Amino acid sequence: MIVDHLKTPYYAVIFTSIMTDNLENYSETAQKMEALAKLQKGFLGIESARSELGITVSYWQTLDDISRWKNNIEHTEVRNLGREKWYQQYQLRICKVEREYGFEKKKQF
């Protein structure tokens, strides 16, 4: 699902990853982290596509909100597990979104 209800400015955290061959418990843990992120102050939404190259974008109100999420103890534990077990490589980018636009084809009956 595309998050399309946000009011600028806001922040996007772009997490791009390449996985290892060991994906045991990865999907369940990713779903748990998404559910936990939704409970955090300043969380606005998330979009994710996972295949050979995984890309997850989460949206936040402020940089402080992003820092609090980064320092969340459960998130920190899972991040460390990801480094040990699931990720071959990842890159994280934090961007300020100042403008956005989109398109949606109307359903035809």
KEKEVEX-940737 format. One record per residue: residue in one letter; x, y, z of N, C-alpha, C in turn. Coordinates in steps of 0.02 Angstrom, whole numbers, plus 50000, padded with zeros to 5 digits. Each point is the difference from the previous one (the first is absolute). Layout:
# KEKEVEX-940737
+---------+-------+-------+-------+-------+-------+-------+-------+-------+-------+
! residuo !  n_c1 !  n_c2 !  n_c3 ! ca_c1 ! ca_c2 ! ca_c3 !  c_c1 !  c_c2 !  c_c3 !
+---------+-------+-------+-------+-------+-------+-------+-------+-------+-------+
!       A !     X !     Y !     Z !     X !     Y !     Z !     X !     Y !     Z !
...
+---------+-------+-------+-------+-------+-------+-------+-------+-------+-------+
This chain:
# KEKEVEX-940737
+---------+-------+-------+-------+-------+-------+-------+-------+-------+-------+
! residuo !  n_c1 !  n_c2 !  n_c3 ! ca_c1 ! ca_c2 ! ca_c3 !  c_c1 !  c_c2 !  c_c3 !
+---------+-------+-------+-------+-------+-------+-------+-------+-------+-------+
!       M ! 50042 ! 49942 ! 50000 ! 49958 ! 50058 ! 50000 ! 50045 ! 50062 ! 50000 !
!       I ! 49980 ! 50049 ! 49961 ! 50037 ! 50063 ! 49997 ! 49971 ! 50048 ! 50052 !
!       V ! 50044 ! 50029 ! 50040 ! 49980 ! 50049 ! 50050 ! 49991 ! 50066 ! 49962 !
!       D ! 49939 ! 50027 ! 50000 ! 49987 ! 50059 ! 49959 ! 49961 ! 50055 ! 50037 !
!       H ! 50003 ! 50000 ! 50065 ! 49961 ! 50049 ! 50039 ! 50043 ! 50047 ! 50041 !
!       L ! 50064 ! 50004 ! 49985 ! 50046 ! 50037 ! 50042 ! 50002 ! 50074 ! 49982 !
!       K ! 50011 ! 50042 ! 50050 ! 50006 ! 50072 ! 49990 ! 50074 ! 50019 ! 50006 !
!       T ! 50026 ! 50032 ! 49950 ! 50070 ! 50021 ! 50001 ! 50008 ! 50061 ! 50045 !
!       P ! 50059 ! 50009 ! 50028 ! 50059 ! 49957 ! 49996 ! 49996 ! 49942 ! 50051 !
!       Y ! 50034 ! 49946 ! 49984 ! 50008 ! 49943 ! 50044 ! 50065 ! 49966 ! 49980 !
!       Y ! 50017 ! 49946 ! 50034 ! 50063 ! 49966 ! 49987 ! 49988 ! 49929 ! 49976 !
!       A ! 50044 ! 49978 ! 49955 ! 49998 ! 49931 ! 49975 ! 50065 ! 49966 ! 50019 !
!       V ! 49994 ! 49941 ! 50028 ! 50058 ! 49957 ! 50014 ! 49998 ! 49945 ! 49947 !
!       I ! 50051 ! 49998 ! 49958 ! 50004 ! 49952 ! 49946 ! 50051 ! 49947 ! 50019 !
!       F ! 49976 ! 49938 ! 50007 ! 50042 ! 49944 ! 50020 ! 50004 ! 49952 ! 49941 !
!       T ! 50059 ! 49995 ! 49970 ! 50012 ! 49957 ! 49943 ! 50045 ! 49943 ! 50022 !
!       S ! 49981 ! 49938 ! 49982 ! 50039 ! 49943 ! 50026 ! 50008 ! 49945 ! 49949 !
!       I ! 50053 ! 49962 ! 50010 ! 50012 ! 49937 ! 49966 ! 50005 ! 49947 ! 50054 !
!       M ! 49961 ! 49947 ! 49991 ! 49994 ! 49950 ! 50052 ! 50053 ! 49945 ! 49993 !
!       T ! 50011 ! 49966 ! 50056 ! 50040 ! 49939 ! 49999 ! 49954 ! 49942 ! 49979 !
!       D ! 50026 ! 49940 ! 50000 ! 49959 ! 49941 ! 49984 ! 49961 ! 49976 ! 50061 !
!       N ! 50016 ! 50025 ! 50059 ! 49967 ! 49978 ! 50061 ! 49944 ! 50048 ! 50018 !
!       L ! 49939 ! 49983 ! 49981 ! 49943 ! 50044 ! 50013 ! 49952 ! 49971 ! 50053 !
!       E ! 50026 ! 49955 ! 50041 ! 49960 ! 49970 ! 50053 ! 49971 ! 50054 ! 50045 !
!       N ! 49934 ! 50001 ! 50009 ! 49963 ! 50047 ! 50042 ! 50001 ! 50072 ! 49976 !
!       Y ! 50026 ! 50013 ! 49940 ! 50005 ! 50069 ! 49976 ! 49932 ! 50031 ! 49989 !
!       S ! 49955 ! 49967 ! 49964 ! 49935 ! 50029 ! 49985 ! 49960 ! 50016 ! 50063 !
!       E ! 50000 ! 49953 ! 50047 ! 49963 ! 50011 ! 50062 ! 50029 ! 50060 ! 50039 !
!       T ! 50067 ! 50004 ! 50001 ! 50032 ! 50055 ! 50036 ! 49988 ! 50066 ! 49965 !
!       A ! 50001 ! 50001 ! 49933 ! 49987 ! 50062 ! 49963 ! 49929 ! 50024 ! 50014 !
!       Q ! 49952 ! 49954 ! 50001 ! 49930 ! 50019 ! 50016 ! 49995 ! 50028 ! 50071 !
!       K ! 50035 ! 49969 ! 50046 ! 50000 ! 50023 ! 50070 ! 50029 ! 50070 ! 50005 !
!       M ! 50055 ! 50013 ! 49965 ! 50032 ! 50066 ! 50001 ! 49955 ! 50053 ! 49969 !
!       E ! 49965 ! 49982 ! 49947 ! 49953 ! 50047 ! 49969 ! 49943 ! 50017 ! 50049 !
!       A ! 49974 ! 49950 ! 50033 ! 49947 ! 50012 ! 50049 ! 50025 ! 50044 ! 50057 !
!       L ! 50062 ! 49988 ! 50023 ! 50029 ! 50040 ! 50054 ! 50013 ! 50071 ! 49977 !
!       A ! 50024 ! 50009 ! 49939 ! 50013 ! 50067 ! 49972 ! 49935 ! 50040 ! 49998 !
!       K ! 49945 ! 49968 ! 49983 ! 49935 ! 50035 ! 49996 ! 49978 ! 50028 ! 50067 !
!       L ! 50027 ! 49974 ! 50054 ! 49982 ! 50024 ! 50067 ! 50044 ! 50058 ! 50023 !
!       Q ! 50053 ! 50016 ! 49963 ! 50047 ! 50050 ! 50021 ! 49975 ! 50071 ! 49985 !
!       K ! 50018 ! 50047 ! 50043 ! 49983 ! 50070 ! 49990 ! 50029 ! 50024 ! 49934 !
!       G ! 49960 ! 50034 ! 49961 ! 50024 ! 50030 ! 49938 ! 49999 ! 49954 ! 49940 !
!       F ! 49982 ! 49936 ! 50008 ! 49997 ! 49954 ! 49943 ! 49942 ! 50021 ! 49955 !
!       L ! 50013 ! 50003 ! 49935 ! 49949 ! 50021 ! 49952 ! 49979 ! 49945 ! 49951 !
!       G ! 50044 ! 49952 ! 49986 ! 49983 ! 49947 ! 49952 ! 50061 ! 49962 ! 49978 !
!       I ! 49989 ! 49947 ! 49960 ! 50055 ! 49958 ! 49977 ! 49982 ! 49969 ! 49933 !
!       E ! 50050 ! 49992 ! 49957 ! 49993 ! 49965 ! 49936 ! 50060 ! 49954 ! 49994 !
!       S ! 49988 ! 49940 ! 49973 ! 50055 ! 49952 ! 49997 ! 49993 ! 49955 ! 49939 !
!       A ! 50057 ! 49984 ! 49969 ! 50003 ! 49952 ! 49946 ! 50062 ! 49957 ! 50013 !
!       R ! 49989 ! 49936 ! 50005 ! 50056 ! 49955 ! 50016 ! 50007 ! 49947 ! 49946 !
!       S ! 50059 ! 49999 ! 49970 ! 50018 ! 49948 ! 49952 ! 50076 ! 49994 ! 50003 !
!       E ! 50034 ! 49996 ! 49944 ! 50073 ! 49996 ! 50001 ! 50029 ! 50062 ! 50034 !
!       L ! 49970 ! 50057 ! 49986 ! 50017 ! 50063 ! 50033 ! 49939 ! 50022 ! 50039 !
!       G ! 50007 ! 50007 ! 50065 ! 49944 ! 50021 ! 50041 ! 50002 ! 50075 ! 50012 !
!       I ! 49943 ! 50031 ! 49995 ! 49995 ! 50072 ! 50014 ! 49940 ! 50011 ! 50045 !
!       T ! 50013 ! 50031 ! 50057 ! 49947 ! 50019 ! 50046 ! 50007 ! 50075 ! 50014 !
!       V ! 49945 ! 50036 ! 49993 ! 49999 ! 50071 ! 50015 ! 49950 ! 50012 ! 50055 !
!       S ! 50024 ! 50029 ! 50055 ! 49954 ! 50019 ! 50054 ! 49999 ! 50076 ! 50004 !
!       Y ! 49943 ! 50026 ! 50022 ! 49989 ! 50073 ! 50000 ! 49989 ! 50023 ! 50072 !
!       W ! 50031 ! 50057 ! 50016 ! 50000 ! 50026 ! 50068 ! 49990 ! 50075 ! 50001 !
!       Q ! 49972 ! 50025 ! 50055 ! 49988 ! 50072 ! 50007 ! 50065 ! 50039 ! 50010 !
!       T ! 50045 ! 49975 ! 50043 ! 50060 ! 50039 ! 50017 ! 50062 ! 49954 ! 50002 !
!       L ! 50058 ! 50033 ! 50000 ! 50063 ! 49963 ! 50008 ! 50004 ! 49969 ! 50070 !
!       D ! 49973 ! 50035 ! 50050 ! 50000 ! 49972 ! 50068 ! 49959 ! 49935 ! 50003 !
!       D ! 49944 ! 49998 ! 49964 ! 49960 ! 49939 ! 49998 ! 50040 ! 49942 ! 49970 !
!       I ! 50039 ! 50015 ! 49948 ! 50042 ! 49949 ! 49968 ! 50053 ! 49976 ! 50050 !
!       S ! 50030 ! 50045 ! 50036 ! 50051 ! 49981 ! 50050 ! 49971 ! 49957 ! 50055 !
!       R ! 49940 ! 50018 ! 50023 ! 49968 ! 49959 ! 50052 ! 49987 ! 49929 ! 49974 !
!       W ! 49978 ! 49994 ! 49937 ! 49988 ! 49934 ! 49971 ! 50066 ! 49962 ! 49995 !
!       K ! 50053 ! 50033 ! 49977 ! 50065 ! 49967 ! 49995 ! 50022 ! 49974 ! 50068 !
!       N ! 49987 ! 50037 ! 50053 ! 50024 ! 49981 ! 50066 ! 49950 ! 49957 ! 50040 !
!       N ! 49942 ! 49984 ! 49970 ! 49953 ! 49955 ! 50032 ! 50035 ! 49934 ! 50013 !
!       I ! 49998 ! 49975 ! 50062 ! 50039 ! 49941 ! 50020 ! 49983 ! 49939 ! 49958 !
!       E ! 49936 ! 49988 ! 49988 ! 49981 ! 49941 ! 49960 ! 50025 ! 50007 ! 49928 !
!       H ! 49994 ! 50060 ! 49972 ! 50025 ! 50013 ! 49933 ! 50076 ! 49991 ! 49997 !
!       T ! 50035 ! 50022 ! 50051 ! 50073 ! 49993 ! 50003 ! 50019 ! 49926 ! 50001 !
!       E ! 49965 ! 49960 ! 50039 ! 50014 ! 49928 ! 50003 ! 49990 ! 49967 ! 49933 !
!       V ! 49946 ! 50017 ! 49966 ! 49985 ! 49971 ! 49934 ! 50051 ! 50025 ! 49948 !
!       R ! 50019 ! 50063 ! 50004 ! 50051 ! 50026 ! 49954 ! 50065 ! 49961 ! 50007 !
!       N ! 50021 ! 49987 ! 50062 ! 50060 ! 49961 ! 50012 ! 49993 ! 49928 ! 49973 !
!       L ! 49942 ! 49970 ! 50009 ! 49987 ! 49934 ! 49974 ! 50004 ! 50000 ! 49924 !
!       G ! 49973 ! 50053 ! 49969 ! 50003 ! 50006 ! 49927 ! 50071 ! 50003 ! 49974 !
!       R ! 50043 ! 50036 ! 50036 ! 50070 ! 50005 ! 49980 ! 50034 ! 49931 ! 50005 !
!       E ! 49983 ! 49963 ! 50052 ! 50030 ! 49934 ! 50011 ! 49974 ! 49947 ! 49951 !
!       K ! 49936 ! 50005 ! 49983 ! 49966 ! 49944 ! 49969 ! 49971 ! 50014 ! 49930 !
!       W ! 49964 ! 50054 ! 49990 ! 49959 ! 50008 ! 49940 ! 50031 ! 50044 ! 49946 !
!       Y ! 50038 ! 50051 ! 50018 ! 50022 ! 50048 ! 49950 ! 50072 ! 49988 ! 49978 !
!       Q ! 50008 ! 49995 ! 49935 ! 50067 ! 49999 ! 49969 ! 50027 ! 50072 ! 49998 !
!       Q ! 49954 ! 50046 ! 49985 ! 50019 ! 50071 ! 49996 ! 49936 ! 50041 ! 50007 !
!       Y ! 50006 ! 50059 ! 50030 ! 49945 ! 50047 ! 49998 ! 50025 ! 50071 ! 50002 !
!       Q ! 49957 ! 50044 ! 49977 ! 50014 ! 50072 ! 50000 ! 49937 ! 50035 ! 50025 !
!       L ! 50009 ! 50049 ! 50043 ! 49944 ! 50038 ! 50027 ! 50009 ! 50073 ! 49982 !
!       R ! 49947 ! 50030 ! 49975 ! 50002 ! 50071 ! 49981 ! 49941 ! 50035 ! 50032 !
!       I ! 50013 ! 50060 ! 50025 ! 49947 ! 50040 ! 50031 ! 49993 ! 50064 ! 49959 !
!       C ! 49939 ! 50012 ! 49977 ! 49987 ! 50057 ! 49954 ! 49942 ! 50042 ! 50026 !
!       K ! 50003 ! 50063 ! 49989 ! 49944 ! 50045 ! 50015 ! 49959 ! 50006 ! 49936 !
!       V ! 49937 ! 49985 ! 50005 ! 49954 ! 50004 ! 49943 ! 49966 ! 50068 ! 50004 !
!       E ! 50011 ! 50040 ! 49949 ! 49971 ! 50067 ! 50000 ! 49943 ! 50006 ! 49951 !
!       R ! 49996 ! 49954 ! 49952 ! 49947 ! 50003 ! 49950 ! 49986 ! 49929 ! 49978 !
!       E ! 49937 ! 49985 ! 49984 ! 49982 ! 49935 ! 49973 ! 49940 ! 50007 ! 49955 !
!       Y ! 49991 ! 49952 ! 49956 ! 49940 ! 49997 ! 49959 ! 49992 ! 49928 ! 49977 !
!       G ! 49941 ! 49983 ! 49975 ! 49988 ! 49931 ! 49980 ! 49945 ! 49995 ! 49948 !
!       F ! 49984 ! 49940 ! 49982 ! 49949 ! 49985 ! 49950 ! 49965 ! 49935 ! 50020 !
!       E ! 49937 ! 49998 ! 49988 ! 49962 ! 49937 ! 50010 ! 49948 ! 49996 ! 49945 !
!       K ! 50002 ! 49945 ! 49962 ! 49951 ! 49988 ! 49947 ! 49933 ! 49986 ! 50032 !
!       K ! 49949 ! 50033 ! 49977 ! 49932 ! 49989 ! 50025 ! 49973 ! 49935 ! 49973 !
!       K ! 49964 ! 49964 ! 50043 ! 49970 ! 49936 ! 49980 ! 49945 ! 50013 ! 49949 !
!       Q ! 49999 ! 49957 ! 49949 ! 49949 ! 50005 ! 49948 ! 49950 ! 49944 ! 50011 !
!       F ! 49938 ! 50016 ! 49994 ! 49947 ! 49950 ! 50010 ! 49971 ! 49976 ! 49936 !
+---------+-------+-------+-------+-------+-------+-------+-------+-------+-------+
